[in-house]
Amino acid sequence: MYLTFLNLQDMVRIVRDKFTIERDASITFETSTLDICKGLSVEIDESAYEAVSTFLDEIIVVTGPGKETYWVCFERHDYSILF
């Protein structure tokens, strides 16, 4: 599935729909692909999302108490999202 680049609220909505994540389950976005992360998984909070979103290669989606994880990859050429 390819989508144009999204703001945080749209990304949460699309991720919930795509991975069938319950509306009441918590969602945390993380990444390890930015140079500043040095290979460690770092949470992308709401205040940072729009600033870093165009630099992301992938987002790790962590959900709820069970901490299920999903990966969302970005096509760098046009900043579309590939699920």
N, C-alpha and C positions, 0 to 999 in steps of 0.2 A: 504494500500500500504506500503510495507516495502522496505527500501533502506539502503544501507550502509552509514556510516557517511560521510557527505559532507563538503567541504569548503564553504565559504560564497557565492561565485559566483554561485556555483552549487545549494546551498540551495535557493537562490533568484530565479533562473531559474525554479526549480522544484515547488516551492510554487506558482509562477506566473501561471505555467501550470495547477497545481492541482486545484487551486481555481479560475481559469480564471480571473486573475488580469491583466489589461491592461499594456502593456509594458511601457507606459509613466506615469503610476501611481507610486507614491512614496511608498516604502515599508520600514517599520521600524520593527526590531525584538526587542522584549522585553521579560523579564522573571521576575518571582517573586519567583521562587523555590530555588534559591541559598541562603544559609544562610546569606550572606552579604546583600541581598535585604530586609531582615526582613519583608517579606510578601508584600512589595510594588513592583509595576511594574516598572522595570528599563530598559532603552534602552540598547541594546547590540550593540555598535558601531563596525565598521569594524576593528579597532585596537584591540578590546578585543575578538572578536568572536572566533578565533582559540584557544586562551588561555582558554576560559571558555566552549567551545563547548562540551568537553567530560564530563562535570559535569552537563549538562542541563537535566532536566526531561521533560521540555516543553518549547516551544517558543510561544509567542503571536505575531502574525503577524498583524500589523496595517497598513492600506493602505490609501492613498490619502486624499483628503479634507473631505470626509465623515467619515473618521476614522473607516471604517469597520474592524472588528477583526476576526481572525481565530486562532485556536489552533493547534499546532503541538506537538505531544507527542513522547517521546523517550523510547524505550525499554532498560532498563539499562543493561541487560545481554550481549547484543552484539552491543549496540549503533546503532541499526537500528532505522529508523523513521517510525512511524505509523501515517498515515493521517486518 
